[in-house]
Amino acid sequence: MARAWLSLGANLGDAPANLAEAVRRIGEADGVAVVAQSGMITTKPWGKTDQPDFLNLALEINTALEPLPLLDALQAIEAVMGRERLEHWGPRVIDIDIVAYERLEMDTARLTLPHRYAHERDFVLDPLREIAPAVTEWLTSRRR
């Protein structure tokens, strides 16, 4: 099993319920087990700022899935929950990003690991620091 760290966010509908449902669905996905969950934090939008504030949290998971099948599973959860990709950095019912997968580095058309902007985003780093301080340090030190 590999270890991975996810960042979740929501700012449409009942954001706390959406995050809780996403965590539940992730934990029920084949080949995935939730190891740790941060608390929820409220954050300002990043990139496109004329939208409601987000609620964010981080998860640490164990997974039997390789990175791209894991991405497929997470995007399927987003789709079932009503995620529509209408606007880059726009509002969303749920957003699930793979922040890091072990210490793997990859850059494909579909997935960059570690996440390209994680080291710049407090809404990713603050919850992640709560459950995985060593991973947070690794992300920030390698992207300066």
C-alpha positions in Angstrom: 0.0 0.0 0.0 1.1 3.5 -0.8 0.5 6.6 1.3 -1.0 9.7 -0.3 -2.2 13.0 0.9 -5.4 14.7 -0.4 -6.7 18.3 -0.2 -10.5 18.7 -0.2 -12.5 21.9 -0.6 -16.1 23.0 -1.1 -17.9 26.4 -1.3 -21.3 25.5 -2.8 -24.3 24.1 -1.1 -23.8 22.6 2.4 -20.0 22.7 2.4 -19.5 20.8 5.7 -21.9 18.1 4.6 -20.2 17.9 1.2 -16.8 17.5 2.7 -18.1 14.8 5.1 -19.7 12.9 2.3 -16.5 13.1 0.2 -14.5 11.7 3.1 -17.0 8.9 3.6 -16.9 8.1 -0.2 -13.1 8.2 -0.3 -13.0 5.8 2.7 -15.4 3.4 1.0 -13.5 3.4 -2.4 -11.9 0.1 -3.4 -8.2 0.1 -2.5 -8.4 3.2 -0.3 -8.3 3.6 3.5 -8.4 6.9 5.3 -5.6 7.1 7.9 -6.0 10.7 9.2 -8.2 13.7 8.7 -7.5 17.3 9.6 -10.0 19.7 11.0 -11.9 22.0 8.6 -10.8 25.5 8.0 -12.4 28.4 6.2 -10.3 30.1 3.6 -10.6 32.8 1.0 -10.8 31.7 -2.7 -7.5 31.4 -4.6 -7.1 32.3 -8.2 -10.7 33.4 -8.9 -11.6 35.5 -5.8 -15.2 36.6 -6.6 -16.9 33.6 -5.1 -17.8 32.3 -1.6 -15.2 31.3 0.9 -14.1 27.7 1.0 -14.1 25.0 3.7 -10.9 22.9 3.3 -9.5 19.8 5.0 -6.7 17.3 4.3 -6.7 13.5 4.3 -3.9 11.0 4.6 -4.8 7.7 2.9 -3.3 4.3 2.3 -4.0 3.1 -1.2 -3.5 0.1 -3.4 -4.1 2.3 -6.4 -1.4 3.8 -8.5 -1.6 7.6 -8.9 -3.7 7.8 -12.1 -6.3 5.2 -11.1 -6.5 7.0 -7.7 -7.1 10.3 -9.6 -9.9 8.5 -11.6 -11.5 7.2 -8.4 -11.4 10.7 -6.8 -12.8 12.4 -10.0 -15.6 9.8 -10.1 -16.5 10.8 -6.5 -16.5 14.4 -7.5 -18.8 13.6 -10.5 -21.3 11.6 -8.4 -21.4 14.5 -5.9 -22.3 16.9 -8.7 -18.9 18.6 -9.5 -19.1 20.5 -12.7 -15.9 21.8 -14.3 -17.3 25.0 -15.8 -14.7 27.5 -14.7 -11.0 27.2 -13.8 -10.6 27.9 -10.1 -14.4 28.5 -9.9 -16.9 27.6 -7.2 -17.5 23.9 -6.6 -19.6 21.5 -4.6 -16.4 19.4 -4.0 -12.8 19.5 -5.1 -10.5 16.6 -4.3 -6.8 17.0 -5.2 -3.9 14.6 -4.7 -1.3 16.8 -3.0 1.4 14.1 -2.7 1.7 10.4 -3.4 4.6 8.9 -1.4 7.6 11.1 -2.5 6.8 10.4 -6.1 7.5 13.1 -8.7 5.6 13.0 -12.0 4.4 15.5 -14.5 1.8 14.3 -17.0 -1.1 16.0 -18.9 -3.5 14.7 -16.2 -1.5 14.7 -13.0 1.5 16.5 -11.5 2.9 15.2 -8.3 3.5 16.7 -5.9 0.6 19.1 -6.7 2.0 22.0 -8.7 0.7 24.8 -6.4 0.5 23.1 -3.0 3.5 24.9 -1.6 1.8 28.3 -2.4 -1.5 27.6 -0.9 -2.1 28.0 2.9 -5.5 26.3 2.4 -3.6 23.1 1.5 -0.6 23.5 3.8 -2.4 24.5 7.0 -4.7 21.4 7.2 -1.9 19.2 5.9 0.5 20.4 8.6 -2.0 19.2 11.2 -1.8 15.6 10.0 1.5 15.3 8.2 4.0 18.0 9.2 6.9 16.1 7.5 5.1 16.1 4.2 4.3 19.8 4.5 7.9 20.5 5.2 9.0 18.4 2.1 6.5 20.3 -0.1 7.6 23.7 1.0 11.3 23.0 1.0 11.4 21.5 -2.5 9.4 24.3 -4.3 11.1 27.5 -3.1 
